[in-house]
Amino acid sequence: MPNFFFIVSSVLFCAHGYFFFKLRQAFGGGLWQAPVVVFILSMMGLLLFRRHDLFGSLSQQLTGVAYIWLGFLLFASLIFLASDFLAVLRILLKAIAGLNVIWPSAAFRAVLCLFLASGLTGYAFYSAHTPQLRHVVIGSSKLPANLSVPEQLTLGPEPFTPGQEQLTPESDQRLRIVAISDVHLSESLGVDFLGKIAALVESQKPDIIAITGDLVDTDMSGRSADAAILRSLTARYGKYAVIGNHEVHRGLASARAFIAESGFTLLENRAVLDASGIVVVGVNDRSMREVGADSADPVAIIKKFPAASTRFVLMLKHRPLMSQDEIGLVDLQLSGHTHGGQVWPGSYLAKAANNDVEQGLTVYSREGQGETNLYLSNGVGYWGPPMRFLAPAEITVIDLISQP
């Protein structure tokens, strides 16, 4: 933990130092520096030493401001770096080819960079609070024959649909799963945001609702209003949830109680036969090892469940991890955790840290054992800065149809 704190504080110090240097480079010295330095130090303090117990709701609001500032700082730093790169390129072009490219003043460039960073910050904030639907169609020979593919559907993922649009297939032609991941309910995210999610989920008339971890990001004691919204969600067959790493880190007992109060069946390293006829398997996140729990063994869970040998197997697993032995045993795995990087270029880091699994649908195959579909969601909530950029907040609608 000390090493992590040192790394984070060093990165924040360097980013703020670079930002302040660019302002001085553009505007020179002056009285403006004092309030800017005070503001920067205040933001760094709020980010590094979060204490919601000191001033109650005011601390939460100030932390929210600090997180928005952090997102703005990321955009501003990237734009300033791009500007510096272009400035170096201009010098090289003049030295090598004798080209004298007209270049605006440092002050003009700084103002333009700050303006662009502000615009991107506003867009990213809007994107984080505007969940969208993404539609995927998956065929399998292990589904009931009456789940035939309607003419208007094609296999595979479809583009993001506008937020309130309802998808059209009739309920007797498919088994519809609506998947939610990484809501991250917290001091700042609650009933208002959940209301948006619930409206979208209900509009899709799901047969099964699945939450693939990180539903909560704080102690959920006393959050009955949030639980009531989740409890009001209706599914023709089942409502399931699994444990993610944030449930473990933010209070496992509280998270379990909240999920139960919300009307979801918590699957902790076990399988159930859903009323729809498919097998639903849920495994705990590997962070459970930190509290002394045994590691999940999806293969052993599936093999001990007789119905899994002939029926469609849906696996709910927070992280997009899959062993070779699971390929062919699982028909569809739903995962989250990565947020799609949440804010570009975090997408590259998220991919590298999670076995290079791509966002969206990936099909794995093993000779003689069959195929497994893994769907990796961007998630619908956020962690840290209340922003999303090139990683839209997503609710996934999966239609399972029978295919020879």
C-alpha angles and dihedrals in degrees: 000000000000089000091050091049090049092051094047094046091047092051091048092048093050094046093050091044091053091047092051091046091055091051092051090046090054103037105021123219126322146117091300089076096071098060091041092054091047090050093048093049090048092052092048090050092051092048096047101037108036110180114170091173095067102067103003116217092004090062090051092051092047091049088051090054090049092052091050088050089051090056091047090049090054093052093043092049093050092049092046089050090051089050091051090049091053090048091054090046090053091053091049093049090052093047097044105030102018092240114153105202115197107246128190122235122275091249092053091048092049093050090048091049092050091048093051092046090052091051093049091047091054092048093047091050090051092047092052091054097043110074117199135200122245119193126211129177119202126183127207137171089218094071126090112279093238090069092087122166114261116229094249094058129083126189118263135032123326127205122276111281125218112278101257101033115122118219115236117220117119116250095239092058099059145015106244121208119186110200126199124186138177100008090159098200106202144150089294100034117064146107098355094054093039089054090059091049093047093051092053094045093049092048089063095056093223125207091201130017118203128189110195102199142288092070090146134037102180142033102298097198110136094014094123093141090060091047091050092057092052091044090055091061110108128211125177092228122006145352115207138177138182134202120264130191094266092057087056095046097042099045124306097202092051092047093050092049092048093050090050091048088050091061097247125133108237111218110203109179094322142104131227134189105238120218088247090066099253126113116243117201123189126189130188121245115264089245086079085084087073090067094045099263122143118258116260117253106198093182093055091046092052096044091051090055108078096199090060092073095070106020135073109274120213115193122200110199124158099217122050093244122139130172123212089248091060094057108103094013092073120052097191131010120193117202143162131166099118098073085211084277088300093227122034129273086031087081090078092051092046092051093047092049093051106052093276091285111168123231113256126020123353124176118211123193135189122194111258093001104075133231138307126201117215118193115194113195127206087225125234104248133047142234124217112348110040089234143104125192122181088346105083121205103260140203108186123218112196120189114197114202133180115257128175 
